[in-house]
Amino acid sequence: MAVHTRILSVLAAFSTERPNLTLSEISRLTGLPKGTAHRIVTQLVDWGALERDERHYVIGLKMFEIGTLAPRAYRHRSRILPFLEEAAAATGADVMLAVLDKDQAVLVEHLVGRRAVALAAGLGERLPLHASGVGHVMLAFGPAELLNLVCSRPLTPVTSRTITDPAELRAVVARVREAGVAVVPHSMVPGTVSVAAPIFAERHTLAGVMLFVAPVARTNTTLFAKTALRISHRISTALCGAEP
């Protein structure tokens, strides 16, 4: 195994489910001998990619600094953020921004709302396209081959309300494409509803998806959908007039 592959395997061992790892755990997860894992971890700590927390290792600030340079996450941040703040003030909901990464949605911005709500994912985490409102929007307005790709694989249920039938998913995506907005209750977290709308950039390419998450019982989904459409359209107008 090449040196760079070993280094990447160590970094890839960390996840939201495994934010801190011992040396033994890193060795087991990567398949690297403990001595090799120790040498790589020591180099990563010296560089700042990892930090030592008592007997555990955690991702270091150097990785955070590099992550903020990802263009799809922050290229348009200064233009989009004021609109997200406006949406959060108007709805009281948690407001998020997601971008498409291959066949998953990644949350790159999150404004916490006034309503207490359980979330399926946090900043930097991923959502499956078939099971989330943001995913339905990406399937409706993203690359043409994306829907076929997702429907070609098992649609794993997240809750009892998750769509698991490809034909049903295609029908839902067609309705989202027609309406311009997705309203999805209970699909990721029971008791919550997500309302998502697309954001377009130059040449009408999908730049991201704006997402509201709120409790089902206290949410006027019709009003939320209108708000999402209005604000996402304003963001798209701003981005289409932005310098590349």
C-alpha positions, 0 to 999 in steps of 0.5 A: 500500500502506497504511503499516501494511501495509508495516510488517507486511510487513517483520516478516513477512519474518522467519521461522525460515528467515530469522532475520536479513536485510539491507536488500536482502533485506528490500526484495526479500522485501517488494517495497518500494523500498529507500528505503522499506524503510530508513525503515520498518526505521529506525523499527522499530529505534528502537521496538525491534521490530528490532535491528541485528546488524552488516549484518543486522537481527533481531527485537528484544526488544520483539517477544518481550515482546509475544509473551509476552502472547498469551493462548493461549500463556500464559493457563494457563502457571502451571497447566500448567507443573508438570505438564509438568515432572512429565512430563519427569521421568517420561519423560526425553522432550522435552515440549511444549505446542502450541495450534491456530492456524487450520490449524496447530499452534504450539509454545508451551512446550518442556522439554528432556528427558534423551534426545538427539532430533532435533526437527521444530520448536522453540518458536514454530514450527509443525507441519502437522496431517496429519503430526504427532502433535499435529496428529492430536489437534487433528484428533480433538478440535478444531473439527468442520470442521477435518478436512474442511478439511485433507483438502480440500488436498494432504497434503504428505509430510514423511517417507516415513511421512507420511500423504498419503491423506485416507481414511487420515488420517480413519481414523487420526483416528477411532482417536485420538478413540477412544483419546484419544492419538496415537502417531506414529513417524517421521512428522515426523523419522525415528527419533523417535516423538511421543506426544500427548494433548489438554488441555481447558478450560471446556466441554470445549473443546480448550485445547492438546495435550501432546506427548512426543518421544523416540527410537523405539528406546529408547521404551516407547510404551505406557507413554508413552501411559498417562503422556500420558493420565494427566497430560493428564487432570490438566491438564484437571481443573485447567483446568476448575476454573480461573477464566476 
